[in-house]
Amino acid sequence: MSASIPTGDMQDLVRAGIAAAKAGRRQEARDLLIRAVNLDERNVAGWLWLSSVVDSLDDREVCLENVLTLQPDHQAARLGLEYVRRQKAAQTAPAASQETSGSVSSTSAETPDYAPAEPPAEAMTPEPERVASFASPAGAILGRSAAPATEEIAPPAAEADDFEGDYRCPYCAAQTTPADKRCPQCGKALTIRFRKRERASAWLILVLVFQGINVVSRVAAFGVILFAVPYFAQMFGQIATLQPSLRLYSSASPLSPGNIAQLSTYLAVITLVALLWSAAVFIALYVRWRPVYYYLLAVAALSLALGIVLLFLTWRAPLGAIGAIISGIVQFAVVLQLEDDFAYETRRLVLQLDPQATSGPALMSSAQYYAKQRMWANVVLHLRRALGKDPDNVEAHLGMATAYFNMQRYDQAAAALEKARRIAPETPRILIIERALAEARRQAA
């Protein structure tokens, strides 16, 4: 989907089309869903429901073929496509038209209702090369003759489980609402807070460099005050002892060794405090602590205000004041560039495939990541797609068993484990998971 297309608008079209289809408003549903798949030809839900409201078997076949192009393991679409093709074959069989007609009627009566109880899930991102293999774009459906089919065909359903649908919990797959902050079933947080800017901007790096220079200079000043000044004061005192005529360094003089040592102590304390403050500001900038942004704004405002006050006090010689004002303006401009470095955004977690997970290895990698986050429903979702590409992937089956086990879906875990055993019975992890599953079932009983 193009980056210029708002995802929310496209999904609103799909939801409105589904609602119209359920209400029996076929023309309205067809128009909405065609607009949706024109915006995003990768939308599985749009193609799936569009197949229920188009007027010819050929168009229904195209829609279902597109679903399977995007999601080859979509069982409901596969069943629906087989049903459509049986109908087409029955209509075109020349030798036994009457018998075929009866057969079609019988098949129609025996075919289960494919209409989904819940709206299909959001479209899943396919491999890019598969998108180019669509049998027909959505626009071609509008151009076809709208001759009504002899029978109505209900839309094929999404998979009959609870891993599809809007706002499912990524941890346990429970249904939630957009307003939920925590999953009502497992209690896990459904929102995450993350930085608006992942990496530090060039402006922040520049400010860090200047603050680092400030820290280094204060370290140097502290060292000079603490060690160099008393050393020179002692040296001058020795000279004054040898030369009594140098009254400048007598004990009563402000520049006497004792007075200089006392003054250097005061200066050292003040410099140390300034050094610690500068180091704290540097650390806060480095970790991007939000309050330090407001501190920098306050410093810039203070510098600007000081420059304005000086301009009124020294209006006859305003060069220094003008310099302070320019400094304050520059500081303001730089600090305002740092706002995104300290800003946060909140994201709602939902059960969905990663857009970049379009290949088997990428799907496995995403599943491993979500396993570390203990988002077991997301693990199942990605491993299902991976198994659709490689049904004999033992690691995927074992991952499914582990995810189901952690979700306390022991029957599904056992089924996934059995599939892994049929492919590679000697795998050691099978026995480990099997023992854990048996123990969990014993405790549950």
C-alpha positions in Angstrom: 0.0 0.0 0.0 1.3 3.4 -0.8 2.5 5.5 2.1 0.2 8.3 1.0 -3.0 6.2 1.6 -4.3 6.5 5.2 -4.6 3.0 6.6 -7.4 4.1 8.9 -9.5 5.4 5.9 -9.1 2.1 4.0 -10.0 0.0 7.0 -13.1 2.2 7.6 -14.2 1.4 4.0 -13.7 -2.3 4.7 -15.7 -2.2 7.9 -18.5 -0.1 6.2 -18.6 -2.6 3.3 -18.9 -5.5 5.7 -21.7 -3.9 7.6 -23.5 -3.2 4.3 -23.1 -6.8 3.2 -24.5 -8.1 6.4 -27.4 -5.8 6.1 -28.2 -7.0 2.6 -27.2 -3.8 0.8 -25.2 -5.5 -1.9 -24.7 -2.6 -4.2 -23.5 -0.3 -1.4 -21.2 -3.0 -0.1 -19.8 -3.7 -3.5 -19.0 0.0 -4.1 -17.3 0.4 -0.7 -15.3 -2.8 -0.9 -14.1 -2.1 -4.5 -12.9 1.3 -3.3 -11.1 -0.4 -0.4 -9.2 -2.9 -2.6 -8.4 -0.2 -5.1 -6.7 1.7 -2.3 -5.0 -1.4 -1.0 -4.9 -4.5 -3.3 -3.3 -6.4 -0.5 -6.4 -6.3 1.7 -7.5 -9.9 2.4 -10.6 -8.9 4.2 -11.7 -6.6 1.3 -11.2 -9.3 -1.3 -12.9 -11.9 0.9 -16.1 -9.9 1.5 -16.1 -8.5 -2.1 -16.5 -12.1 -3.3 -19.9 -12.2 -1.5 -21.4 -9.2 -3.2 -20.2 -9.3 -6.8 -22.7 -10.6 -9.4 -20.9 -13.3 -11.4 -19.1 -16.5 -10.6 -16.1 -15.2 -12.6 -15.8 -12.2 -10.4 -16.2 -14.3 -7.2 -13.5 -16.6 -8.5 -11.1 -13.6 -9.1 -11.7 -12.3 -5.6 -11.1 -15.6 -3.9 -8.0 -16.3 -6.1 -6.6 -12.9 -4.9 -7.2 -13.9 -1.3 -5.2 -17.1 -1.8 -2.5 -15.2 -3.7 -2.1 -13.0 -0.6 -2.7 -15.7 2.0 -2.1 -19.2 0.5 -3.1 -21.0 3.7 -6.5 -19.3 4.0 -8.6 -22.4 4.3 -12.0 -20.7 4.1 -11.1 -19.0 0.8 -9.9 -22.3 -0.6 -13.1 -24.0 0.3 -15.1 -21.1 -1.2 -13.1 -21.2 -4.4 -13.6 -24.9 -4.8 -17.4 -24.4 -4.3 -17.4 -21.6 -7.0 -15.5 -23.7 -9.4 -17.9 -26.6 -8.9 -20.8 -24.3 -9.7 -19.1 -23.1 -12.9 -18.4 -26.7 -13.9 -22.0 -27.6 -13.2 -23.3 -24.7 -15.3 -21.1 -25.5 -18.3 -21.4 -29.3 -18.4 -23.2 -30.0 -21.8 -23.9 -33.7 -21.4 -25.9 -33.8 -18.2 -27.5 -30.4 -17.8 -30.5 -31.6 -15.9 -28.6 -33.9 -13.7 -26.0 -31.2 -13.1 -28.7 -28.8 -12.1 -30.0 -31.2 -9.5 -26.5 -31.8 -8.3 -25.9 -28.1 -7.9 -29.0 -27.7 -6.0 -28.1 -30.6 -3.8 -24.6 -29.3 -3.3 -26.0 -25.9 -2.4 -28.2 -27.4 0.2 -25.4 -29.4 1.7 -22.7 -26.7 1.6 -22.2 -25.2 5.1 -22.9 -21.5 5.6 -19.6 -19.7 4.9 -20.7 -16.4 6.3 -18.3 -15.3 9.0 -19.7 -14.6 12.5 -17.2 -11.9 13.0 -15.7 -9.4 10.4 -12.5 -10.8 8.9 -9.2 -9.6 10.3 -7.1 -6.8 8.8 -5.3 -7.6 5.7 -2.0 -9.3 6.1 1.0 -8.2 4.2 2.0 -10.6 1.4 5.2 -11.1 -0.4 5.6 -8.2 -2.9 6.1 -10.5 -5.9 2.8 -12.2 -5.2 0.9 -8.9 -5.5 1.9 -8.6 -9.1 0.3 -11.9 -9.9 -3.3 -10.8 -9.3 -5.7 -12.3 -11.9 -7.5 -9.0 -12.2 -7.5 -5.6 -10.4 -10.6 -4.5 -8.6 -11.4 -2.0 -11.3 -11.9 -4.8 -13.8 -14.8 -6.0 -11.8 -16.7 -2.8 -12.4 -16.2 -3.2 -16.1 -17.6 -6.7 -16.3 -21.2 -7.4 -17.3 -23.3 -7.5 -14.2 -25.3 -10.6 -15.2 -26.7 -12.1 -12.0 -25.6 -15.6 -11.2 -28.2 -18.4 -10.9 -27.5 -18.9 -7.2 -26.4 -16.8 -4.3 -23.1 -17.8 -2.7 -22.4 -16.7 0.9 -19.0 -15.3 1.6 -16.3 -17.7 2.7 -15.5 -17.3 6.3 -12.3 -16.4 8.1 -10.7 -19.2 10.1 -13.0 -20.3 12.8 -10.8 -19.3 15.7 -10.2 -16.2 17.8 -6.9 -15.1 16.3 -8.5 -12.8 13.8 -10.5 -9.5 14.3 -9.8 -6.0 15.4 -8.2 -5.2 18.8 -7.3 -8.8 19.8 -4.9 -9.0 22.7 -1.4 -9.9 21.4 -0.7 -11.9 24.5 -3.8 -14.2 24.8 -5.9 -13.3 21.7 -8.9 -12.2 23.9 -11.2 -9.6 22.3 -10.6 -6.1 23.6 -12.0 -2.6 22.8 -10.0 0.4 21.6 -10.4 2.1 25.0 -8.9 -0.8 27.0 -5.5 -0.1 28.5 -5.1 -3.6 29.8 -6.5 -6.9 28.6 -9.6 -7.8 30.5 -8.6 -11.5 30.4 -4.8 -11.7 31.0 -4.3 -8.3 32.6 -1.3 -7.4 30.4 -0.8 -3.8 29.3 -2.1 -3.1 25.8 -0.2 0.2 25.2 3.5 0.9 25.0 5.3 4.2 25.3 8.2 4.9 22.9 10.3 7.8 21.8 9.0 9.9 18.9 12.6 10.0 17.6 14.4 6.7 18.0 18.0 8.2 17.5 19.4 11.4 18.8 19.1 14.3 16.3 22.1 16.2 15.0 21.0 19.2 17.1 21.0 17.1 20.3 24.5 15.8 19.5 25.7 19.4 19.0 24.3 20.4 22.4 25.9 17.4 24.0 29.3 18.4 22.5 29.0 21.9 23.9 27.8 20.6 27.3 30.7 18.1 27.3 33.2 21.0 26.7 31.5 22.9 29.5 32.1 19.9 31.9 35.7 19.5 30.9 36.4 23.2 31.3 35.0 23.2 34.8 37.0 20.1 35.7 40.1 22.0 34.6 39.1 25.1 36.6 38.4 23.0 39.7 41.9 21.5 39.4 43.6 24.8 39.0 41.7 26.3 42.0 42.3 23.3 44.2 46.0 22.7 43.5 47.6 25.5 41.5 46.4 28.5 43.5 47.6 27.2 47.0 50.9 26.1 45.5 51.6 29.6 44.1 50.3 31.2 47.3 52.8 29.1 49.3 55.6 30.0 46.9 54.8 33.8 47.2 54.8 33.4 51.0 58.3 32.0 51.0 59.4 34.8 48.8 57.8 37.3 51.2 59.7 35.7 54.1 63.0 36.1 52.4 62.1 39.7 51.3 60.4 41.4 54.3 60.1 44.5 52.1 57.4 42.8 50.1 54.6 44.0 52.4 52.1 43.0 49.7 52.3 39.4 51.0 52.3 40.1 54.7 49.9 38.3 56.9 47.6 41.3 57.0 47.4 41.6 53.2 44.4 40.1 51.4 46.9 38.4 49.2 48.7 36.6 52.0 49.1 32.9 51.7 46.5 32.1 54.4 43.9 34.4 52.8 44.6 33.0 49.3 44.2 29.5 50.6 40.9 30.3 52.2 39.7 32.0 49.1 40.8 29.1 46.9 38.7 26.7 49.1 35.6 28.8 48.6 36.2 29.0 44.9 36.9 25.2 44.7 33.5 24.5 46.4 31.6 26.8 44.1 33.4 25.3 41.0 32.7 21.7 42.2 29.0 22.5 42.6 29.0 24.0 39.1 30.9 21.0 37.8 28.4 18.5 39.3 25.5 20.4 37.9 27.1 20.5 34.4 27.7 16.8 34.6 24.2 16.1 35.7 22.8 18.2 32.8 25.1 16.3 30.4 23.8 12.9 31.7 20.2 14.1 31.5 20.8 15.2 27.9 22.4 11.9 27.0 19.5 9.8 28.4 17.0 12.3 27.0 15.3 13.0 30.3 12.2 15.2 29.5 12.7 17.8 32.4 16.1 18.8 31.1 14.4 20.1 27.9 12.4 22.5 30.1 15.5 23.5 31.9 17.2 24.4 28.6 14.2 26.5 27.7 14.4 28.3 31.0 18.1 29.0 30.5 17.4 30.4 27.0 14.6 32.6 28.4 16.8 33.8 31.2 19.6 34.7 28.8 17.2 36.6 26.6 15.6 38.4 29.5 19.1 39.4 30.9 20.0 40.8 27.5 16.9 42.9 27.4 17.5 44.3 30.9 21.1 45.1 30.0 19.9 46.9 26.9 17.9 49.3 29.1 20.7 49.7 31.6 23.5 50.3 29.1 21.6 51.8 26.2 24.5 54.2 25.5 26.9 51.2 25.0 24.5 48.4 24.0 27.0 46.0 22.4 27.1 43.7 25.3 23.3 43.7 25.7 22.8 43.0 22.0 25.2 40.1 22.2 23.2 38.7 25.2 19.9 39.1 23.3 21.4 37.3 20.2 22.7 34.5 22.4 19.3 34.1 24.0 17.6 33.9 20.6 20.1 31.4 19.3 19.6 29.2 22.4 15.8 29.4 22.0 16.1 28.3 18.3 18.4 25.4 19.1 16.3 24.2 22.1 13.1 24.2 20.0 14.8 21.9 17.5 15.2 19.4 20.4 11.5 18.9 21.2 11.1 15.6 19.2 14.2 14.2 21.0 12.4 14.4 24.3 8.9 13.6 23.1 7.1 10.3 23.6 4.2 8.6 21.7 1.8 5.9 22.9 1.0 2.9 20.7 -1.9 0.5 21.1 -0.8 -3.1 20.9 -3.0 -5.3 18.7 -2.8 -8.8 17.3 -1.4 -8.4 13.8 1.4 -9.5 11.5 4.5 -7.4 11.1 4.3 -5.5 7.8 7.9 -6.4 7.0 7.4 -10.1 7.7 6.8 -11.3 4.1 9.1 -14.3 3.9 9.5 -17.5 5.9 12.7 -16.5 7.7 11.2 -13.0 8.5 8.1 -14.6 9.9 10.2 -16.9 12.1 12.3 -14.0 13.2 9.2 -12.0 14.2 7.8 -15.0 16.1 11.0 -15.4 18.0 10.9 -11.7 18.9 7.3 -11.9 20.2 8.2 -15.1 22.1 10.8 -13.1 24.0 8.1 -10.5 24.8 5.7 -13.3 25.8 3.2 -12.1 23.2 2.1 -15.7 22.5 -0.9 -14.9 20.3 1.4 -12.9 18.0 3.7 -15.9 18.0 0.9 -18.1 16.8 -0.2 -15.6 14.1 3.3 -15.4 12.6 4.0 -19.1 12.8 0.7 -19.9 11.1 1.8 -17.8 8.1 5.3 -19.4 8.2 3.7 -22.8 8.1 1.6 -21.8 5.2 4.9 -21.2 3.3 6.6 -24.3 4.7 4.3 -26.9 6.2 7.2 -29.2 7.2 9.0 -26.6 9.3 9.6 -28.5 12.6 10.7 -25.4 14.5 7.5 -23.6 13.6 5.4 -26.5 14.8 7.3 -26.6 18.0 7.0 -22.9 18.4 3.2 -23.2 17.9 3.1 -25.9 20.6 5.1 -23.7 23.0 2.9 -20.7 22.3 -0.3 -22.7 22.8 1.1 -24.2 26.0 1.8 -20.8 27.5 -1.7 -19.7 26.5 -3.0 -22.8 28.4 -4.5 -24.2 25.2 -3.3 -27.7 25.8 -5.3 -29.4 23.1 -4.0 -27.1 20.4 -0.5 -27.5 21.9 -0.8 -31.3 21.6 -2.0 -31.1 18.0 1.0 -28.9 17.1 3.3 -31.3 18.9 1.9 -34.3 17.0 2.5 -32.5 13.7 6.1 -31.9 14.7 6.5 -35.6 15.7 5.2 -36.8 12.3 7.9 -34.7 10.6 10.9 -35.3 12.9 10.1 -37.8 15.6 13.6 -37.8 17.0 13.7 -34.1 17.9 14.6 -33.8 21.6 12.4 -30.8 22.2 9.3 -32.8 21.4 9.8 -35.0 24.5 10.5 -31.9 26.7 7.3 -30.1 25.6 5.3 -33.3 25.9 6.4 -33.8 29.5 5.6 -30.2 30.4 2.2 -30.5 28.7 1.4 -33.7 30.6 2.3 -32.1 33.9 0.2 -29.0 33.1 -2.8 -31.1 32.2 -2.4 -33.2 35.4 -2.3 -30.0 37.6 -5.2 -28.5 35.7 -7.3 -31.7 36.3 
